[in-house]
């Protein structure tokens, strides 16, 4: 072997030795690292600190951990908050669990440890505003960032005389005229069957709400646009609620007006509240139990939507069958263009979620690759259906969530669901029938309760009502009997009563003028207490030039002053400026008409067809008819009708009579007084006496005559004070 070959062999041997040495050390290092990881992983996961920070674009919550934290986040609509759940994670001892940061977005942060099923921690971030957020890991820490509201929308623009007509103020006014957008539609099921519909807009908007029928409300948002991806009905038939469906609608013919049609199971009390850019429609509980979708007997979407917008032509999001049996789909989603090559199908769903703004839930067995090129924009919902067909998948809508699963899985679930329903029906068919006698205390068993119970009967069930004892007689299975008792307990309530106190006063013009000035002068807060008065002029007609009769009415209210009013009327009588005709008081049930009548039967002679004189009687009276209704906020709405009859002109063949009336609807606070004023009769007489001939001479004639003028004016004032009376609800006898 020459020297060169020997040197090369030596180098090779050295290299092989180094490689073996490196491998040995590397293996040892990996084993040590693996061992170290095993030691770390054996330690429990801990949340060690919760802190806050902010930057120019967001407000941040930092959750620190001793290891990488696994979490699940949920956004809660009412009360507004973000909930973070950490499985297999505990809180470090002495960690601060209640934080109240100084922030325009976050009101408080609370942390707690749930120990029912092992270690599980929860962090609740309560929000003042509904803003977007995102969560991301930073090493072993979790950072939750909330976007700050745009300063351009919140900062005011100061006006200045130096600004030109095209300056910032005008730009702001132009921006305010632009339509707002609906950015939130939520449904909240609350305690005891109550519920709330939450509609968010980009800024506060004007709205109109009306009851189109007993079970249909129409809420219109003026100068507001509805995005296409929010034109999906919300079905709530499975909730303990009075609401069955919420249908958002906007067509080209409606321009910048959005409408929400709210279908109810039954007519229940409701009220609407506006809180800046949120509209909250609150509903009381329903006596009708939740129903599965297939039992709700809801009409087709196209029919519902056409009814909701008064038969205007609209585009619906349903499939219609063509004459040849081929299904022609109508898609209304936002159009997008896509280009994919061998892309995971879950990534496609993620993009469609961002475009649509919908919630997607994807089953774990959903998988596949996709190649798709769409140069021309296509509606996103059409792309979704195409992707599902290409991968043997299918979708179902569960509330506002689009669930994606394999077609086989959904068919199997549907089959199981149908079998379960069938089993339940068969079980009900075998259940023994029970007869129950349910007493009804306050309602009419035949008219009010029986129709409600008929809606829940099984095919074998029957219901009747005994009018003498006001008892419901029902035969059905035990489950339906229980529901019937719930219906009776919810409907058979003590009806609110209203005491209506009236003071009918005949007054002189001077008294009417004085009391009118007094009310006007005392407007606002009294110097010695919180006594508010709402005032206006009592009705006053200008003096007539001859004897005449007329009536005019003016309505106004004064608040909480019964003693002051009585004292004023007593002073009026003592001064001879008027008299109290009567002060009747009557109690009536809510929504029941009460009548107060004052007058006499006037006899008069009348010639019949044969020319004979007969005696007739006519009611000359004042009739006050009031129908009160107590609103949910303890105010009283009153339908008031007033009719005043009086004597007219006397003729040879008889006498005429006059009738004056007024009818109106008023809303009054509990215990306040409504004043109804009207002029009943005005009479003027003028008598001249003087020396014949001389009294007719111009100018000089004034010394030879005298003039006597008389004027009388009678006015009628009616003071009405309604007050709510509630009786205690007593326990029901079995």
C-alpha positions in Angstrom: 0.0 0.0 0.0 1.5 3.3 -1.0 1.4 6.3 1.3 -1.6 8.0 -0.5 -3.9 5.0 -0.1 -2.9 4.6 3.5 -3.7 8.3 4.3 -7.1 8.0 2.5 -8.1 4.9 4.5 -7.1 6.6 7.7 -9.4 9.6 6.9 -12.3 7.3 6.1 -12.0 5.4 9.4 -11.9 8.6 11.3 -15.0 9.9 9.5 -17.0 6.6 10.3 -15.9 6.9 13.9 -17.2 10.5 14.2 -20.5 9.6 12.6 -21.1 6.7 15.1 -20.1 9.0 18.0 -22.6 11.7 16.9 -25.4 9.2 16.5 -24.8 7.9 20.0 -24.8 11.4 21.5 -27.9 12.4 19.5 -29.8 9.3 20.6 -28.9 10.0 24.2 -30.0 13.6 23.8 -33.3 12.6 22.3 -33.9 10.1 25.1 -33.1 12.7 27.7 -35.5 15.2 25.9 -38.2 12.6 25.7 -37.7 11.8 29.3 -37.8 15.5 30.2 -41.0 15.9 28.2 -42.6 13.0 30.0 -41.7 14.5 33.3 -43.2 17.9 32.3 -46.4 16.2 30.9 -47.0 14.5 34.2 -47.4 17.9 35.8 -51.1 19.2 35.9 -52.0 22.0 33.6 -52.3 25.3 35.6 -53.5 28.8 34.8 -50.9 30.8 36.6 -52.0 34.4 35.9 -54.7 36.5 34.2 -53.8 40.0 33.1 -54.9 42.7 30.7 -53.2 45.1 28.2 -54.2 47.3 25.4 -52.7 48.7 22.2 -53.9 51.1 19.4 -56.2 48.5 17.8 -57.4 46.1 20.6 -57.9 45.4 24.2 -56.2 42.2 25.3 -56.7 39.5 28.0 -53.6 37.3 28.6 -54.1 33.9 30.2 -50.8 32.5 31.3 -50.2 28.7 31.8 -47.4 26.4 32.9 -48.1 24.4 29.7 -49.9 24.9 26.4 -53.6 25.5 27.3 -56.4 23.6 25.5 -59.5 25.7 25.4 -63.0 26.2 24.0 -64.6 29.7 23.6 -68.3 30.5 23.4 -69.9 33.9 22.9 -72.9 34.4 25.1 -75.6 37.0 23.9 -77.4 37.7 27.2 -75.7 38.8 29.3 -73.1 39.7 26.7 -69.9 37.8 27.5 -67.2 35.5 26.1 -66.9 32.2 28.0 -63.6 30.2 27.9 -63.5 26.6 29.1 -60.2 24.8 29.9 -60.5 21.0 30.2 -58.1 19.2 32.6 -56.8 22.6 33.8 -56.8 24.0 37.4 -56.2 27.5 38.8 -53.0 28.2 40.6 -53.4 28.9 44.3 -53.8 32.6 45.2 -54.4 33.6 41.6 -56.6 36.7 41.2 -60.0 35.5 40.1 -61.9 38.8 39.9 -60.6 41.6 37.7 -62.4 44.9 36.9 -60.3 46.6 34.3 -60.8 50.2 33.2 -61.9 49.5 29.6 -64.7 50.7 27.3 -65.1 47.1 26.1 -64.6 44.8 29.1 -66.6 45.3 32.3 -65.2 42.4 34.4 -63.2 39.1 34.2 -64.0 36.2 36.6 -62.2 32.8 36.8 -63.6 29.7 38.5 -62.7 26.0 38.8 -65.3 23.5 38.0 -64.7 20.2 39.9 -67.8 18.2 39.1 -66.0 16.1 36.5 -62.3 16.4 37.4 -60.3 19.6 37.0 -61.9 22.0 34.6 -61.6 25.8 34.7 -63.8 28.6 33.3 -63.0 32.3 32.6 -65.9 34.6 31.9 -65.1 37.9 30.2 -68.2 40.2 30.5 -68.5 42.8 27.7 -69.9 46.3 27.6 -70.1 46.2 23.7 -70.6 43.5 21.1 -67.2 43.6 19.3 -65.2 41.0 17.3 -62.6 39.0 19.1 -59.9 36.4 18.4 -57.9 34.0 20.5 -54.4 32.8 19.7 -51.6 31.0 21.5 -48.4 32.8 22.3 -46.1 30.0 23.6 -47.8 28.5 26.6 -50.0 31.5 27.0 -53.4 32.3 25.4 -54.1 35.9 24.2 -57.7 37.0 23.6 -57.9 40.3 21.6 -61.1 42.5 21.4 -61.2 45.0 18.6 -61.7 48.6 19.6 -64.6 50.5 18.1 -63.6 52.8 15.2 -62.8 56.3 16.5 -64.2 57.8 13.3 -67.6 56.6 14.3 -67.5 57.5 18.0 -65.6 60.9 18.1 -67.8 64.0 17.7 -67.1 66.6 15.1 -67.0 70.1 16.6 -69.0 72.7 14.6 -67.4 76.0 13.8 -68.6 79.1 11.8 -65.4 78.9 9.8 -66.3 75.6 8.2 -67.5 75.8 4.6 -70.6 74.0 3.3 -68.5 71.1 2.1 -66.6 70.7 5.4 -66.7 67.9 8.0 -70.1 68.7 9.4 -71.8 68.2 6.0 -69.9 65.0 5.5 -71.1 63.7 8.8 -74.7 64.5 8.0 -74.4 62.8 4.6 -73.0 59.7 6.4 -75.9 59.7 8.9 -78.3 59.6 6.0 -76.8 56.4 4.7 -78.7 53.2 5.5 -77.7 51.3 8.6 -77.1 47.5 8.3 -78.4 44.6 10.3 -75.4 42.9 11.9 -77.0 40.6 14.4 -80.2 38.4 14.7 -80.4 36.3 17.8 -83.0 34.5 19.8 -82.7 34.0 23.6 -84.7 31.5 25.6 -85.0 32.6 29.2 -86.4 31.4 32.5 -90.1 30.5 33.0 -90.7 30.3 29.2 -90.0 33.9 28.5 -87.9 34.8 25.5 -86.2 37.7 23.7 -85.4 38.5 20.1 -82.2 40.5 19.7 -81.6 42.6 16.5 -78.4 44.5 16.2 -77.7 47.4 13.8 -74.6 49.4 12.9 -76.2 52.4 14.5 -79.5 53.3 16.3 -82.4 53.2 13.8 -86.1 54.1 13.8 -88.5 51.2 14.0 -92.2 50.5 13.7 -94.0 47.4 15.1 -97.6 46.4 14.6 -99.8 43.4 15.2 -100.9 42.1 11.8 -103.0 39.4 13.5 -103.3 37.8 17.0 -100.3 35.6 16.2 -98.3 37.7 13.8 -96.1 40.7 14.5 -94.3 42.8 11.9 -91.2 44.8 13.0 -90.0 47.3 10.4 -86.5 49.0 10.6 -86.5 52.3 8.7 -83.5 53.3 6.6 -81.9 49.9 7.3 -80.4 47.3 4.9 -80.5 43.5 5.4 -77.5 41.5 4.1 -78.4 38.5 1.9 -76.6 36.1 4.2 -78.9 37.1 7.1 -82.1 36.4 5.1 -82.5 33.0 6.8 -85.6 32.2 9.0 -84.9 31.2 12.6 -87.1 28.3 13.7 -87.8 28.2 17.5 -90.6 25.7 17.7 -88.5 23.4 20.0 -87.9 26.1 22.7 -90.1 27.0 25.7 -91.2 30.2 24.1 -94.1 32.0 22.6 -92.1 32.5 19.3 -92.3 29.9 16.5 -90.3 31.7 13.8 -88.4 34.9 13.0 -88.3 35.7 9.2 -86.0 38.5 8.0 -87.2 40.0 4.7 -86.1 42.8 2.4 -87.0 43.0 -1.3 -86.1 45.6 -4.0 -89.6 47.0 -3.7 -89.0 47.7 0.1 -85.9 49.8 -0.8 -84.2 50.7 2.5 -86.8 49.2 4.9 -86.1 45.8 6.5 -88.9 43.8 8.0 -88.9 41.0 10.6 -92.1 38.8 10.6 -92.5 37.2 14.1 -94.9 34.2 14.2 -96.3 33.4 17.7 -97.8 30.2 19.0 -100.4 32.3 20.8 -101.0 35.9 21.5 -98.9 36.9 24.6 -97.9 40.3 26.1 -94.7 41.7 24.7 -92.8 45.0 24.8 -89.8 46.4 22.8 -86.8 48.2 24.2 -84.1 50.0 22.2 -80.6 50.1 23.8 -78.4 52.2 21.4 -77.8 49.9 18.4 -79.7 46.9 19.9 -83.5 46.3 19.6 -84.8 43.8 22.2 -88.3 42.4 21.8 -89.3 40.7 25.0 -92.2 38.1 25.1 -94.0 36.6 28.0 -94.3 32.8 28.4 -96.7 30.7 26.2 -99.1 28.1 27.5 -98.4 25.9 24.4 -95.6 23.4 24.8 -92.7 23.1 22.3 -93.3 21.1 19.2 -90.9 19.2 16.9 -90.5 20.8 13.4 -92.6 18.0 11.7 -95.5 18.6 14.2 -95.5 22.3 13.9 -97.6 22.2 10.7 -95.7 25.3 9.3 -96.5 26.3 5.7 -94.0 26.2 3.0 -91.3 28.9 3.1 -92.4 30.5 -0.1 -95.9 30.9 1.1 -94.8 32.3 4.5 -92.4 34.8 2.9 -95.0 36.0 0.4 -97.5 36.5 3.2 -94.9 38.4 5.3 -94.4 41.1 2.7 -98.0 41.4 1.5 -97.6 39.2 -1.6 -94.7 41.2 -3.0 -92.6 39.2 -5.5 -89.4 38.1 -3.7 -86.6 35.6 -4.2 -86.8 32.7 -1.7 -84.1 30.4 -0.6 -86.0 27.1 -1.2 -86.0 24.5 -3.9 -88.9 24.5 -6.3 -89.8 21.5 -8.4 -89.9 22.1 -12.1 -92.8 20.6 -14.3 -90.5 17.8 -15.4 -89.7 16.8 -11.8 -86.2 18.2 -11.8 -85.3 20.3 -8.8 -84.3 23.8 -9.7 -82.4 25.5 -6.9 -82.5 29.2 -6.3 -79.4 30.7 -4.6 -79.2 34.1 -3.1 -75.8 34.1 -1.3 -72.9 36.5 -2.0 -71.1 35.7 -5.2 -67.4 34.7 -5.0 -64.8 33.3 -7.4 -62.5 30.4 -6.2 -59.6 28.4 -7.5 -58.5 25.2 -5.6 -56.2 22.3 -6.4 -56.1 19.2 -4.3 -57.4 21.3 -1.3 -58.7 19.8 1.9 -62.5 20.1 1.9 -62.4 21.5 5.5 -60.4 24.5 4.3 -63.2 25.2 1.7 -65.8 25.2 4.4 -63.7 27.6 6.4 -63.6 30.1 3.5 -67.4 29.7 3.0 -67.9 30.4 6.7 -66.0 33.6 6.4 -68.0 34.8 3.4 -71.4 33.8 4.6 -71.1 34.8 8.2 -72.8 31.6 9.2 -71.9 29.1 11.9 -70.5 25.8 10.6 -70.3 22.6 12.6 -68.3 19.8 10.8 -68.4 16.2 11.9 -65.1 14.4 12.6 -65.6 11.9 9.8 -65.8 14.6 7.1 -62.8 14.3 4.8 -61.7 14.6 1.2 -59.8 16.6 -1.4 -61.2 19.1 -3.8 -60.1 20.6 -7.1 -62.3 23.5 -8.2 -61.9 26.5 -10.6 -64.6 29.1 -10.7 -63.4 32.2 -12.7 -66.9 33.7 -12.8 -68.4 34.6 -9.4 -71.0 32.1 -8.1 -73.3 32.4 -5.0 -71.5 30.8 -1.9 -74.6 28.6 -1.1 -74.4 27.1 -4.6 -70.7 26.4 -4.1 -71.5 24.7 -0.8 -74.1 22.4 -2.4 -71.6 21.6 -5.2 -68.8 20.7 -2.7 -71.2 18.5 -0.7 -72.3 16.6 -3.8 -68.7 16.1 -4.9 -67.7 14.5 -1.6 -70.9 12.5 -0.8 -71.7 14.9 2.1 -74.9 16.6 3.1 -76.1 19.5 5.4 -78.8 20.2 7.9 -79.8 23.5 9.5 -80.0 23.5 13.3 -81.1 27.0 14.2 -78.4 29.3 12.9 -75.9 26.5 12.5 -75.1 24.7 9.3 -74.0 21.1 10.2 -71.9 19.2 7.7 -71.8 15.4 7.8 -71.7 12.4 5.5 -74.9 11.6 3.7 -74.9 8.2 5.3 -74.6 9.6 8.8 -77.6 12.0 8.3 -79.7 9.3 6.8 -79.0 7.0 9.7 -79.9 9.8 12.2 -83.1 10.6 10.3 -84.0 6.9 10.4 -83.3 6.7 14.1 -85.3 9.8 14.7 -88.3 8.5 12.8 -88.1 5.2 14.7 -88.0 7.0 18.0 -91.1 9.1 17.1 -92.9 5.9 16.0 -92.0 4.2 19.2 -93.3 7.2 21.2 -96.6 7.2 19.3 -96.9 3.4 19.8 -96.2 3.9 23.5 -98.9 6.6 23.7 -101.3 4.4 21.9 -100.9 1.7 24.6 -101.1 4.1 27.6 -104.3 3.9 29.7 -106.7 6.8 29.5 -107.3 8.9 32.6 -110.3 11.2 33.3 -109.7 14.4 35.3 -111.9 17.2 36.5 -110.0 20.5 36.4 -111.7 23.5 38.2 -111.5 26.9 36.6 -111.8 29.9 38.9 -111.6 33.1 37.0 -111.9 32.3 33.3 -114.7 30.9 31.2 -114.0 27.2 31.0 -116.0 26.8 27.8 -114.8 29.8 25.8 -111.3 30.5 27.2 -109.8 27.2 28.4 -111.4 24.4 26.3 -110.1 25.6 22.9 -106.5 25.7 24.2 -106.7 22.2 25.6 -108.2 20.8 22.3 -104.9 21.7 20.6 -102.9 19.2 22.7 -105.3 16.2 22.7 -104.2 12.8 21.3 -106.4 11.0 18.8 -108.1 9.1 21.7 -108.5 12.1 23.9 -111.6 14.3 24.5 -112.4 17.4 26.5 -115.6 19.1 27.6 -116.7 21.9 30.0 -119.5 22.0 32.5 -121.0 25.5 32.4 -122.8 25.2 35.8 -119.6 24.4 37.8 -117.1 25.9 35.3 -115.1 22.7 35.4 -113.0 21.2 32.5 -113.7 17.4 32.1 -110.8 15.8 30.2 -110.0 12.2 29.2 -106.5 11.4 27.8 -103.2 9.9 28.7 -101.4 11.2 31.9 -98.9 13.3 30.0 -101.6 15.3 28.3 -103.6 15.7 31.5 -100.4 17.2 33.1 -100.0 19.6 30.2 -103.7 20.6 30.5 -103.2 21.5 34.1 -100.3 23.7 33.2 -102.4 25.5 30.6 -105.1 26.1 33.2 -102.6 27.3 35.8 -101.1 29.8 33.3 -104.4 31.1 31.8 -106.7 31.1 34.8 -105.3 34.2 36.5 -107.0 36.9 38.6 -108.1 39.6 36.2 -106.8 43.0 37.1 -109.6 45.5 38.0 -109.7 49.2 37.5 -111.5 51.8 39.7 -112.8 54.7 37.6 -113.7 57.8 39.5 -115.3 60.7 37.7 -116.2 64.2 38.8 -118.8 65.9 36.5 -118.7 69.7 37.0 -120.8 72.5 35.6 -118.6 75.5 35.7 -118.5 79.2 34.6 -116.1 80.4 32.0 -114.1 82.2 34.5 -113.5 79.1 36.6 -112.4 77.1 33.5 -110.0 79.9 32.5 -108.6 80.1 36.1 -108.0 76.4 36.5 -106.5 76.3 33.0 -104.1 79.1 33.8 -103.3 77.4 37.1 -102.3 74.1 35.4 -100.2 76.0 32.9 -98.4 78.0 35.5 -97.5 74.9 37.6 -95.8 72.9 34.9 -92.7 71.1 36.0 -91.3 70.0 39.3 -92.9 71.5 42.4 -90.7 73.4 44.8 -91.8 71.3 47.7 -91.6 67.8 46.2 -91.5 65.7 43.0 -95.0 66.5 41.7 -95.3 66.6 37.9 -98.2 68.0 36.0 -98.9 67.8 32.3 -101.1 70.6 31.2 -103.0 72.2 28.3 -105.9 74.6 27.8 -109.4 73.5 28.6 -111.6 73.7 25.6 -112.9 77.3 25.1 -115.1 78.4 22.2 -115.3 82.1 21.3 -118.6 83.8 22.4 -121.5 83.3 20.0 -123.5 86.2 18.7 -126.8 84.6 19.4 -128.5 81.9 21.5 -126.9 78.7 20.4 -125.7 75.3 21.6 -122.4 73.7 20.9 -119.9 71.2 22.3 -116.2 71.1 22.1 -113.7 68.8 23.8 -110.1 69.0 24.9 -108.2 66.2 26.7 -105.3 66.7 29.1 -103.9 65.1 32.2 -102.6 66.1 35.6 -100.5 63.7 37.7 -101.2 62.5 41.2 -103.1 65.4 42.6 -106.5 64.1 43.9 -106.5 66.2 47.1 -105.5 69.4 45.4 -108.2 68.8 42.7 -110.9 68.2 45.4 -109.9 71.3 47.2 -110.0 73.3 44.0 -113.5 72.1 43.2 -114.8 72.9 46.7 -113.4 76.4 46.4 -115.2 76.7 43.0 -118.5 75.8 44.7 -118.0 78.2 47.6 -117.2 81.0 45.2 -120.4 80.4 43.2 -118.4 79.7 40.0 -119.9 76.3 39.4 -121.3 73.1 40.9 -120.4 69.4 41.0 -123.3 67.6 39.3 -122.1 64.2 40.5 -119.0 62.2 41.5 -119.7 58.6 40.5 -117.2 55.8 41.1 -117.3 52.4 39.4 -115.1 49.3 39.4 -114.7 47.2 36.2 -112.5 44.3 35.1 -109.6 44.9 32.7 -110.9 45.1 29.1 -114.5 45.4 30.3 -116.6 48.4 29.5 -117.9 50.6 32.4 -120.8 53.1 31.9 -121.5 56.1 34.1 -124.9 57.8 33.4 -126.4 61.0 34.9 -129.7 62.6 33.8 -133.5 62.4 33.7 -136.4 61.2 31.5 -138.1 64.3 30.0 -141.8 64.2 29.3 -143.1 66.0 26.2 -146.3 66.1 24.0 -146.3 64.7 20.5 -148.9 64.5 17.8 -149.4 61.0 16.3 -150.4 60.2 12.7 -154.1 60.7 13.6 -153.5 64.1 15.1 -154.0 63.0 18.7 -151.7 64.3 21.4 -149.6 61.6 23.1 -147.1 61.8 26.0 -143.6 60.7 25.2 -140.4 60.4 27.3 -136.9 61.1 26.2 -133.6 60.5 28.1 -131.9 63.8 28.7 -128.6 62.7 30.2 -124.9 62.6 30.1 -123.4 59.2 29.4 -119.7 58.4 30.0 -118.5 55.1 28.7 -115.0 53.9 29.5 -113.2 50.7 28.5 -109.9 50.4 30.4 -106.9 48.2 29.6 -103.9 47.7 31.9 -100.6 47.6 30.0 -97.6 45.5 31.1 -95.9 48.6 32.4 -98.8 49.5 34.8 -100.3 52.2 32.7 -104.0 52.4 31.7 -105.2 52.7 28.2 -108.8 54.0 28.0 -111.3 54.1 25.2 -113.6 57.0 26.2 -117.0 57.8 24.7 -119.0 60.8 25.9 -122.6 61.6 24.9 -124.6 64.6 26.1 -128.3 65.0 25.2 -130.2 68.3 25.7 -133.5 69.9 24.8 -133.8 71.5 21.4 -136.5 73.6 19.8 -140.1 73.1 20.6 -142.5 72.7 17.7 -146.3 72.4 17.4 -146.0 68.7 16.5 -143.5 67.9 19.3 -140.0 68.8 20.4 -136.5 68.3 19.0 -133.5 67.1 21.0 -129.8 67.6 20.5 -127.0 65.1 20.9 -123.4 66.0 21.3 -120.7 63.3 21.5 -117.0 62.8 21.5 -114.9 59.6 21.4 -111.1 59.1 21.9 -108.4 56.8 23.2 -106.0 57.9 25.9 -103.0 56.5 27.8 -102.7 57.5 31.4 -100.4 56.7 34.3 -101.9 54.8 37.2 -103.7 57.2 39.5 -103.4 60.2 37.2 -106.4 62.4 36.2 -107.7 63.0 32.6 -109.6 66.2 32.1 -112.3 66.4 29.4 -113.7 69.9 28.9 -116.5 71.1 26.6 -118.7 74.1 26.1 -122.3 73.0 26.3 -124.4 76.1 25.8 -123.8 79.8 25.1 -126.7 82.3 25.1 -126.7 86.1 24.5 -129.8 88.4 24.8 -130.0 92.1 24.0 -133.1 94.3 24.8 -133.6 98.0 23.8 -136.2 100.3 25.4 -136.8 103.9 24.6 -139.1 106.9 23.6 -140.8 106.3 20.3 -139.4 108.4 17.4 -136.9 110.3 19.6 -134.9 107.2 20.3 -134.4 106.7 16.6 -132.7 110.1 16.0 -129.0 109.6 15.3 -126.7 110.5 18.2 -129.4 112.3 20.1 -131.4 109.1 20.4 -128.9 107.7 22.9 -130.4 110.1 25.5 -133.9 108.7 25.0 -133.3 104.9 25.2 -131.6 102.2 27.3 -130.0 98.8 26.3 -129.9 95.7 28.4 -127.5 92.8 27.4 -127.4 89.4 29.0 -124.9 86.7 28.3 -124.8 83.2 29.9 -122.3 80.4 29.2 -122.5 77.0 30.7 -119.5 74.7 30.5 -119.1 71.1 31.4 -115.8 69.7 32.8 -115.3 65.9 33.4 -112.4 64.7 35.5 -111.6 61.0 35.2 -109.1 59.2 37.5 -108.4 55.5 36.9 -106.6 53.3 39.4 -105.4 49.7 39.2 -106.6 47.2 41.8 -105.1 43.7 42.0 -106.4 40.9 44.0 -104.2 38.2 45.5 -104.0 35.0 43.5 -105.1 32.1 45.7 -104.1 28.5 45.5 -106.0 26.2 43.2 -108.2 23.5 44.6 -107.7 20.0 43.1 
